[in-house]
């Protein structure tokens, strides 16, 4: 069922624009107002129109429409230690070969599971305003062989700003490739397939440095015909596309759903890269699946995948690094460092006794090596 309220703009920002909002109790309306006051709502009309309002469990609605479960303040705003890896406002350097640029705090949609909720609608203190400092930093750190330009959503920047990044970064010899983090393919695909100027820029600079688009499809319903237009447009100008999904309760935590998502991605030319364990971010923990259940979901889904679609890693983005959630025995979880902040953790395999309710590893991680 479509929303029967006429949407004047290209996006939904007000609670009263949501279908059936007036049917909610006054108490629930007050609670939702508290939610959006803290973490604003922004839903592109395109994505909003994918919601099936007859389905109470619709995943598109859960991903985009505020819920009173977001009042649960358990968790932490910075679960991966981003603040400790910030070299100056807007640039993080956690892994030796990668520089991460927070180019903007703006997104086309404010996803309800976002791990950077602390940035949305707040000051730009953490946001890059000094591109020269970024370029100088990368130039002076020869170990950096790639840059990830993200945010926010990198494609909310103007084409002029995107080109400035490409002009400066493509001149750095020790960079092998440049990545852009964007969900525009998922939530506002017209930003890509209708913007010929953007596509020409990407085609031009892709000849100088490989450009990789990192996106996030979390449910098969998001892979629409319009999304495919954006995907094909990027492929036609030579860009590689990789997907980083998040394992989310009520969205893709059924093996059949996850398998369908990953197989559909490969069928349209997107390579699954990571499936992330949902972080214990404040006001997001209702999306978390336990580690034990997550391992079972991943292993069951992989039975239905081809060699390309099962090439992803099930990952926890921990303050000490990207930790692969490898498997479990009858007694223990098995983990391995995929990327590490500290040299002594490189490639380390370790175990933890199974806790069926655990959904994360402590920050002060005591490794039990195997």
C-alpha positions in Angstrom: 0.0 0.0 0.0 1.3 3.4 -0.9 1.3 6.4 1.4 -1.9 8.4 0.7 -0.3 11.7 1.8 1.0 13.8 -1.1 4.7 14.3 -0.8 5.7 17.7 -2.0 9.4 17.3 -1.8 11.8 14.6 -2.9 12.3 13.3 0.6 10.5 12.7 3.9 11.7 14.8 6.9 8.6 15.2 9.0 6.9 12.5 11.1 3.4 13.6 10.0 4.3 12.7 6.4 4.6 9.1 7.4 1.7 6.9 6.4 -0.6 6.1 9.3 1.3 8.4 11.6 -2.0 10.0 12.7 -3.2 6.5 13.8 -0.5 6.3 16.5 -1.3 7.0 20.1 -0.3 10.4 21.5 2.2 8.6 23.7 3.9 6.9 20.7 3.9 10.2 18.8 5.7 11.9 21.7 8.2 9.1 21.8 9.0 9.3 18.1 9.4 13.0 18.3 12.0 12.4 21.0 13.8 9.9 18.7 14.0 12.3 15.7 15.0 15.2 17.9 18.1 13.3 18.8 18.6 11.5 15.4 16.8 13.2 12.5 14.8 11.5 9.9 15.5 11.8 6.2 14.0 9.4 3.6 14.3 9.9 -0.1 10.9 9.6 -1.8 12.3 6.8 -4.0 13.2 4.6 -1.0 10.0 5.5 0.9 7.9 4.3 -2.0 9.5 0.8 -1.7 7.8 0.3 1.7 5.0 -2.2 1.8 2.7 -0.7 4.5 0.5 -3.8 4.6 3.6 -5.7 5.9 4.2 -4.9 9.6 7.7 -6.5 9.3 8.7 -4.7 6.1 12.5 -4.3 6.1 12.5 -1.1 4.1 10.4 0.6 6.8 12.6 -0.7 9.6 15.7 0.6 7.9 14.4 4.1 7.2 11.4 5.0 9.5 12.2 5.9 13.2 11.0 3.5 15.8 10.5 3.9 19.6 13.0 1.1 20.1 15.6 3.8 19.3 15.0 5.2 22.8 17.1 2.3 24.2 20.3 4.2 25.2 22.4 1.1 25.8 25.7 0.8 23.9 28.2 3.4 22.9 28.5 6.1 20.2 32.0 5.2 19.1 32.3 1.4 19.1 35.3 1.1 16.8 37.6 3.7 18.4 37.3 6.2 15.6 38.1 9.1 18.0 41.5 7.5 18.9 42.4 7.2 15.2 41.6 10.7 14.2 44.7 12.6 13.1 42.9 15.9 12.6 39.2 16.7 12.0 38.0 14.7 9.1 40.9 12.2 8.7 41.3 8.8 10.4 44.3 6.5 10.0 43.7 3.2 11.8 45.1 0.7 9.4 48.6 1.5 8.0 47.7 1.2 4.3 44.4 3.1 4.4 43.5 6.7 5.1 39.8 7.4 5.8 38.4 10.8 4.9 35.2 11.9 6.5 34.2 14.3 3.7 30.7 15.2 4.9 28.2 14.5 7.7 25.3 14.6 5.2 23.5 11.5 3.9 20.7 11.0 1.4 19.0 8.9 4.1 19.6 8.7 7.8 19.6 5.0 8.2 18.2 3.9 11.6 21.1 1.4 12.1 23.8 3.9 11.4 27.0 3.5 13.5 27.8 7.2 13.0 24.6 8.5 14.5 26.7 10.9 16.6 27.5 12.9 13.4 24.1 13.3 11.9 22.6 16.7 12.5 25.5 17.8 14.7 28.5 20.2 14.3 31.1 19.6 11.6 33.9 19.3 14.1 34.8 15.8 12.9 34.3 16.7 9.3 37.0 17.5 6.8 37.2 21.2 5.9 40.9 21.2 5.1 41.5 19.2 2.0 45.1 20.4 1.7 45.9 18.9 5.1 44.4 15.6 3.9 46.4 15.5 0.7 49.6 16.6 2.5 49.1 13.8 5.1 48.6 11.1 2.5 51.6 12.4 0.5 53.8 12.2 3.6 52.7 8.7 4.6 54.1 6.4 1.9 52.6 3.3 3.6 49.1 4.6 2.6 48.2 2.9 -0.7 44.5 3.7 -0.7 42.1 6.3 0.5 38.4 5.8 1.4 36.3 9.0 1.0 33.2 8.5 3.0 31.1 10.5 5.6 28.2 10.7 5.7 27.7 9.8 2.1 30.5 10.9 -0.3 28.1 11.4 -3.2 26.1 14.0 -1.3 29.1 16.3 -2.1 28.9 18.4 -5.2 30.6 17.2 -8.4 33.0 20.1 -8.1 34.1 18.9 -4.6 34.3 15.3 -5.8 36.6 16.4 -8.6 38.8 18.3 -6.2 39.4 15.1 -4.3 40.1 13.2 -7.4 42.5 15.8 -8.9 44.6 15.9 -5.7 44.6 12.3 -4.8 45.1 10.9 -8.3 48.5 12.7 -8.5 49.9 10.7 -5.5 52.0 8.0 -6.9 51.9 5.6 -4.0 48.1 5.4 -4.0 46.9 2.3 -5.8 43.2 3.1 -5.8 40.6 5.5 -4.4 37.3 4.4 -2.8 34.0 6.3 -2.4 31.6 5.2 0.3 28.0 5.8 -0.8 24.5 4.4 -0.4 23.2 6.5 -3.3 22.8 3.3 -5.4 20.5 2.0 -2.7 18.5 5.0 -1.5 18.7 7.5 -4.3 20.1 5.9 -7.5 19.2 8.8 -9.7 22.1 10.7 -8.2 24.3 8.3 -10.2 22.5 7.3 -13.4 21.0 10.7 -14.2 24.1 12.7 -13.4 26.2 12.5 -16.6 28.7 15.0 -15.2 29.5 12.7 -12.3 29.8 9.7 -14.5 32.2 11.6 -16.8 34.4 12.6 -13.8 34.6 9.0 -12.6 35.4 7.7 -16.1 38.1 10.4 -16.5 39.9 9.8 -13.2 39.4 6.1 -13.2 42.0 6.0 -16.0 44.5 7.6 -13.6 43.7 5.7 -10.4 41.2 2.8 -10.1 38.0 4.0 -8.5 36.1 1.6 -6.3 32.5 2.3 -5.1 31.8 0.8 -1.7 28.1 0.6 -1.0 25.6 -1.1 1.3 22.7 -3.2 0.2 21.1 -4.9 3.2 18.0 -6.6 1.7 17.0 -8.1 -1.7 14.1 -5.6 -1.9 16.7 -2.8 -2.3 18.0 -4.2 -5.6 15.4 -2.6 -7.8 15.4 -1.9 -11.5 16.3 1.7 -10.8 19.2 0.6 -8.6 20.4 -1.6 -11.5 20.5 1.6 -13.7 22.9 3.2 -11.2 25.0 0.0 -11.0 25.2 -0.4 -14.7 26.1 3.3 -15.2 29.1 2.9 -12.8 30.2 -0.3 -14.4 30.1 1.3 -17.9 32.6 4.0 -16.8 34.9 1.3 -15.4 34.2 1.5 -11.7 34.3 -1.6 -9.5 31.5 -1.9 -7.0 31.8 -3.7 -3.7 29.1 -4.3 -1.0 29.4 -4.1 2.8 26.2 -5.4 4.3 25.3 -5.4 8.0 23.7 -8.4 9.6 20.5 -6.9 11.1 17.8 -8.5 13.2 14.5 -8.3 11.4 16.1 -7.3 8.1 18.4 -10.1 6.8 19.0 -12.4 9.7 17.3 -15.3 8.0 19.7 -17.5 6.0 17.5 -17.6 2.9 17.1 -13.8 2.9 20.9 -13.2 3.3 21.7 -15.8 0.6 19.2 -14.2 -1.8 20.8 -10.8 -1.1 24.3 -11.9 -1.8 23.4 -14.0 -4.9 21.4 -11.0 -6.3 24.4 -8.7 -5.8 26.7 -10.9 -7.7 24.1 -11.3 -10.5 24.2 -7.5 -11.0 28.0 -7.3 -10.9 28.6 -6.2 -7.3 31.1 -8.3 -5.2 30.1 -8.9 -1.6 33.0 -7.6 0.5 32.0 -7.8 4.1 29.0 -8.8 6.2 29.4 -6.8 9.4 28.3 -7.7 12.8 25.9 -4.9 13.9 27.8 -2.6 16.3 26.5 -1.9 19.8 25.8 1.7 19.0 23.6 3.7 21.2 19.9 3.6 20.1 20.8 0.8 17.6 21.2 -2.3 19.7 17.7 -3.6 18.8 19.2 -4.5 15.4 21.9 -6.7 16.9 22.1 -10.5 16.4 24.1 -12.6 18.9 27.5 -13.8 17.7 26.4 -17.4 18.1 23.3 -16.9 16.0 25.2 -14.8 13.5 27.7 -17.6 12.9 24.9 -20.1 12.3 23.1 -17.7 9.9 26.3 -17.1 7.9 27.2 -20.8 7.7 23.7 -21.8 6.6 23.5 -18.9 4.0 26.8 -20.0 2.5 25.4 -23.4 1.6 23.2 -21.5 -0.9 25.9 -19.3 -2.4 28.3 -19.6 -5.4 32.0 -19.1 -5.1 31.8 -15.4 -5.8 28.9 -14.5 -3.5 30.5 -16.5 -0.6 33.9 -14.7 -0.9 32.9 -12.1 1.8 34.1 -12.2 5.4 31.9 -12.0 8.5 33.5 -9.1 10.3 33.4 -7.2 13.6 34.9 -3.7 13.3 36.5 -3.6 16.8 38.7 -0.8 18.2 41.7 -3.1 17.7 40.9 -3.9 14.1 38.6 -5.8 11.8 38.2 -9.2 13.4 36.8 -12.1 11.3 34.1 -14.0 13.2 35.4 -17.3 11.8 33.4 -20.1 13.3 32.6 -21.9 16.6 33.1 -25.3 18.2 31.0 -26.8 20.8 32.7 -24.7 23.5 34.5 -21.8 21.8 34.1 -18.9 19.3 37.0 -18.8 16.8 38.2 -15.3 15.7 41.0 -14.0 13.5 42.4 -10.6 12.9 41.7 -9.6 9.3 43.1 -6.1 9.8 44.9 -4.8 12.8 45.6 -1.5 14.5 48.6 -2.9 16.5 51.4 -4.9 14.8 51.3 -7.6 17.4 47.8 -8.5 16.5 48.6 -9.2 12.8 47.0 -12.5 11.6 46.4 -13.6 15.2 43.8 -16.4 15.7 42.2 -16.5 19.1 39.2 -18.1 20.9 36.6 -17.1 23.5 34.3 -19.4 25.4 30.9 -19.3 23.9 28.4 -16.9 25.5 25.0 -17.4 23.7 24.0 -13.8 24.6 27.2 -12.1 23.5 27.0 -9.8 20.5 30.4 -8.1 20.7 33.9 -8.4 22.2 35.1 -6.2 25.0 37.3 -3.3 24.1 39.9 -4.5 26.6 40.3 -7.7 24.6 42.2 -10.5 26.3 43.3 -12.9 23.6 43.2 -16.6 24.3 45.3 -17.9 21.5 44.8 -21.3 19.9 
